[in-house]
């Protein structure tokens, strides 16, 4: 059976605070009001502007384009592996 690591209490608190913030901002956007003289066309309210900003829900589909590509020429074969005269081993040889 797979063991699922326990999340820390701090992660849970941060998640709950983030969800509470989203809910609180939704309530604020729904119930906020302005004075009667704020109906001018130049009135700017960042809370009101969120209601008028829409998400782009247009689905775009671009069909794949098939193009021929030129392969790179093969490199000539090397005669052998180049090793310097000084060979440094990273571990000792195994005991026989």
C-alpha positions as CSV (number, residue, x, y, z in Angstrom):
1,X,0.0,0.0,0.0
2,X,1.3,3.5,-0.8
3,X,2.2,5.7,2.1
4,X,1.0,9.2,1.7
5,X,3.2,11.8,3.5
6,X,1.4,13.8,6.1
7,X,1.0,17.5,5.3
8,X,2.1,19.9,7.9
9,X,-0.3,22.0,9.9
10,X,1.2,25.1,8.4
11,X,0.2,24.0,4.9
12,X,-3.3,23.3,6.0
13,X,-3.6,26.7,7.7
14,X,-2.3,28.5,4.5
15,X,-4.8,26.5,2.3
16,X,-7.7,27.4,4.6
17,X,-6.7,31.1,4.7
18,X,-6.5,31.2,0.9
19,X,-9.9,29.7,0.6
20,X,-11.3,32.1,3.2
21,X,-9.7,35.1,1.3
22,X,-11.4,34.0,-2.0
23,X,-14.8,33.7,-0.3
24,X,-14.4,37.0,1.5
25,X,-13.4,38.8,-1.7
26,X,-16.5,37.3,-3.5
27,X,-18.7,38.6,-0.7
28,X,-17.1,42.1,-0.8
29,X,-17.6,42.2,-4.6
30,X,-21.3,41.2,-4.3
31,X,-22.3,43.6,-1.5
32,X,-20.2,46.8,-1.9
33,X,-22.0,50.0,-2.7
34,X,-21.1,53.6,-3.8
35,X,-22.5,57.0,-2.9
36,X,-25.2,58.4,-5.1
37,X,-22.8,60.9,-6.8
38,X,-20.4,58.2,-8.0
39,X,-22.4,57.4,-11.2
40,X,-20.2,59.6,-13.3
41,X,-18.8,58.0,-16.5
42,X,-15.3,58.6,-15.3
43,X,-15.9,56.7,-12.0
44,X,-13.3,54.0,-11.5
45,X,-13.7,51.3,-9.0
46,X,-11.4,48.3,-9.0
47,X,-14.0,46.1,-7.3
48,X,-16.6,47.1,-9.9
49,X,-14.2,46.4,-12.8
50,X,-13.8,42.8,-11.8
51,X,-17.5,42.2,-12.7
52,X,-17.0,43.5,-16.2
53,X,-13.8,41.7,-17.0
54,X,-14.6,38.4,-18.8
55,X,-12.4,35.4,-19.3
56,X,-11.6,34.5,-22.9
57,X,-13.5,31.3,-23.4
58,X,-13.0,31.1,-27.2
59,X,-11.7,27.7,-28.2
60,X,-9.1,27.9,-30.9
61,X,-7.9,24.9,-32.9
62,X,-5.0,25.0,-35.3
63,X,-4.6,21.9,-37.4
64,X,-1.1,20.4,-37.4
65,X,1.1,21.3,-40.4
66,X,3.2,18.6,-41.9
67,X,6.5,19.8,-43.4
68,X,9.4,17.9,-44.8
69,X,12.7,18.5,-43.0
70,X,16.2,18.1,-44.2
71,X,18.3,15.7,-42.1
72,X,21.7,16.7,-41.0
73,X,24.6,14.9,-42.8
74,X,26.1,12.1,-40.8
75,X,29.4,12.8,-39.1
76,X,32.4,10.8,-40.2
77,X,33.3,7.8,-38.1
78,X,36.1,8.3,-35.7
79,X,38.9,5.8,-35.6
80,X,38.8,5.3,-31.9
81,X,38.1,6.8,-28.5
82,X,40.5,9.6,-27.5
83,X,42.0,9.2,-24.1
84,X,44.7,11.2,-22.6
85,X,47.8,9.6,-21.2
86,X,46.8,10.4,-17.7
87,X,43.8,8.4,-16.7
88,X,42.2,9.2,-13.4
89,X,40.0,6.6,-11.8
90,X,37.1,7.6,-9.6
91,X,37.3,4.5,-7.4
92,X,39.8,1.7,-6.7
93,X,39.6,-1.5,-8.7
94,X,37.5,-4.3,-7.1
95,X,39.4,-6.8,-4.9
96,X,40.0,-10.1,-6.7
